[in-house]
Amino acid sequence: MLSEYDDTLINQTEGFHVEEVRMIDIPYLQHILKQLYGGKSPWSYTIFLLELSRKDSGSYLKVVYQGEVVGFIGLRLEGEAAHVTNIAILPNYQNRGIGSMLLEKAKQYARVHNKNYVTLEVKASNESAIRLYHRFGFITKGIKRDYYRENHEDAVDMSLYLGADTNEEI
Ligand SMILES: CC(C)(COP(=O)(O)OP(=O)(O)OC[C@H]1O[C@@H](n2cnc3c(N)ncnc32)[C@H](O)[C@@H]1OP(=O)(O)O)[C@@H](O)C(=O)NCCC(=O)NCCS
C-alpha cells in the first residue's frame, strides 16, 4: 500500500486528510456513490472488496474531513499506466479542489511506480469531469462505444502523459 513506499503521498491539507482506504470504509465509499448516482451504488460491496484485495497492483485513497469520508480515488497499475478506476467526491464537497488533489495523488502514485501515464474512462455526458481532466492535461485517446452497462453510454478514454520526469524523486 502507499505508506509502505512513500509517506509523502499521505498528507493533510486545510483539514482534509488523505488516507488509505480500509475494508471497514467500504460502506462509506458506497454512501458517496449512492449520493452521486440516484441512491444506488454502481459498485457492490463485493467489487470494492475485490479491488481493495489487490494491494500489490493498486491503491485506494480516501479524503476525510472532520471524521467524515467525503471522497475517494481508486488506482490500478495497468501496463504503462496508473489507471483511475473510480473517483468520487460528495456533492457538498465538490468544486473545492479535492478532486484535483486526488488526481495529483494519482500522478504521484504513477511516478512512484515508474509509470508514464495516468489513464481513465469517463461518461461522455460528464462534461464537468471531462473539463477538469482536460485542465489537468489529460487528452482524449478515443471513444469506447456502449461502455456503461447501466445506460449503454459511451466512455471517453483519456490519458495523461507524465513526461520525461517519471522517475524523478518526489
Ligand atoms: C468529477 C469530480 C471527482 C471532481 O471532483 P471535485 O472535487 O469537484 O474537483 P475540483 O474541485 O478539483 O475541480 C472541479 C472544479 O472546481 C474548480 N475548483 C477547484 N478548486 C476550487 C476552489 N477552491 N474554489 C472554486 N472552484 C474550485 C476547478 O477548477 C474545477 O473547475 P472546472 O469544472 O471548470 O474544471 C466530482 O465532481 C465528482 O465526484 N463527480 C461525480 C462522480 C464523477 O463524475 N466521477 C468521475 C468519474 S470518471
The ligand as a Gaussian input file, in Angstrom:
#p B3LYP/6-31G(d) Opt

LIG

0 1
 C      -15.500000      14.779000     -11.029000
 C      -15.242000      15.029000      -9.543000
 C      -14.484000      13.851000      -8.947000
 C      -14.377000      16.293000      -9.412000
 O      -14.121000      16.499000      -8.032000
 P      -14.063000      17.989000      -7.423000
 O      -13.593000      17.870000      -6.025000
 O      -15.347000      18.692000      -7.654000
 O      -12.930000      18.601000      -8.341000
 P      -12.201000      20.017000      -8.172000
 O      -12.870000      20.799000      -7.092000
 O      -10.763000      19.782000      -8.055000
 O      -12.452000      20.653000      -9.597000
 C      -13.777000      20.907000     -10.040000
 C      -13.931000      22.345000     -10.471000
 O      -13.821000      23.180000      -9.327000
 C      -12.841000      24.161000      -9.570000
 N      -12.191000      24.454000      -8.283000
 C      -11.153000      23.796000      -7.740000
 N      -10.834000      24.368000      -6.569000
 C      -11.706000      25.360000      -6.363000
 C      -11.894000      26.305000      -5.336000
 N      -11.100000      26.349000      -4.262000
 N      -12.918000      27.167000      -5.446000
 C      -13.726000      27.156000      -6.511000
 N      -13.600000      26.274000      -7.538000
 C      -12.592000      25.419000      -7.457000
 C      -11.909000      23.522000     -10.554000
 O      -11.188000      24.499000     -11.269000
 C      -12.865000      22.775000     -11.430000
 O      -13.448000      23.671000     -12.349000
 P      -13.946000      23.195000     -13.799000
 O      -15.163000      22.349000     -13.549000
 O      -14.240000      24.431000     -14.520000
 O      -12.795000      22.416000     -14.357000
 C      -16.559000      15.284000      -8.778000
 O      -17.271000      16.301000      -9.417000
 C      -17.428000      14.057000      -8.670000
 O      -17.316000      13.265000      -7.722000
 N      -18.375000      13.910000      -9.612000
 C      -19.327000      12.793000      -9.558000
 C      -18.652000      11.480000      -9.853000
 C      -17.907000      11.550000     -11.154000
 O      -18.384000      12.108000     -12.133000
 N      -16.698000      10.990000     -11.160000
 C      -15.863000      10.959000     -12.326000
 C      -15.921000       9.620000     -12.965000
 S      -14.669000       9.471000     -14.221000

